[in-house]
Amino acid sequence: MTTHPTALYLHLPFCLRKCAYCDFASAALEDAGGMPAARRYLEALFIEVDCRAMSDEFYGAPVRTVYLGGGTPTILPPDWTAELLTRLRHRFPLEPDAEITIEANPGTVDEDTIAALLSAGVNRLSLGVQSFSDEVLQTLGRVHSSGEAREAISAARAAGCANLNLDLMFGIPGQSVEQWKDTLRHTLDAEPEHISLYALSVEPGTPLSCSISAGDLPATDDDLAADMYEAAQEVLARAGYEHYEISNFARAGSQCRHNRIYWADEEYLGLGASAHSFRGQIRWNNNADPGVYTEWIGRGRLPVARAEALSVSERVGEMLMLTLRRAEGVSSDEIAARCGLSPEEVFSEEVERLCQGGMLLAEDGILRIPPEKWLVSNEVLRRFVR
Ligand code: SF4
């Protein structure tokens, strides 16, 4: 029995169809065997929930947050989600004020669906809007239109959702700064509690990458993407959103508690295909293929594909890479207390060089990336890979 709290991530990997840029662990539902295969997957997920809840590491662990991610969790019937949450409640002590998020995509939710999810216990909805430009949505190969995005937002509010995140993407081939500013304007009109924005990363082998290689789409433009990020920083700050993490903005009191657990380098349990976990200096991940995941569980085997114990220097590096994403940065003493060595002991040269170059600030024992360098934060974070 442990009293050490945890955060749960559950992966629901099915989508209506694959988006042109997507290399996440997800599959078009029809290609993966349709609803019968999704149901078999869910039954396997129930078994993994049971096994982990009874394990020495997690038995009795209070759960502070639950995140249902994907994929598109909302293409499954809401009563399946309710079943899953009931299962979790029976197996883990969910804290009474646990944050329970579900990812949803426009075109897969209406007011009734969202109302059913809220009454099942979901209290935060993360909507994959990406853009309010139909042209941009088409480039991304999204299944929804900007009109459907607006409908989904209205449906969420009408159903009583009081904690709404909108996911946006920028730096998309052919996207203009004006189109991006227009998306920001529509986003502010929706008054979400939280906004996440990500620069498009073109992954090899995706249809989008092939279209760029074939000359059917222009390549991404880093300078333009930088202008878009800066425009978002300015517009969202003016509208009262706190830029609390490189890619995330929130109204006061609405920061994502689940993701803050990751960025604080605290422990979490991932369940389902491809899900990652971290507990007691060990990290592991499950097999990414939903069919293989289901089959392994069916054979009485844990679905773990890889597990590794981290060395002290890897722990320090990983903690830096996560905590430096936050506006507040991290205290060197905290890293030393949790990992056994301080950043200055493991990465003395890197820390010194980054501070001299203005990429990192070290003040009163706190390390942080100055906001004007967040756009190029990868330059800082990759120095701590061991
Ligand atoms: S909805 Fe998300 S997970 Fe599904 S295909 Fe599109 S980008 Fe990938």
Residues whose N, C-alpha, C, O or C-beta is under 5 A from the ligand:
A	BS01	SF4	C15 R17 K18 C19 C22 F24 S26 G70 G71 T72
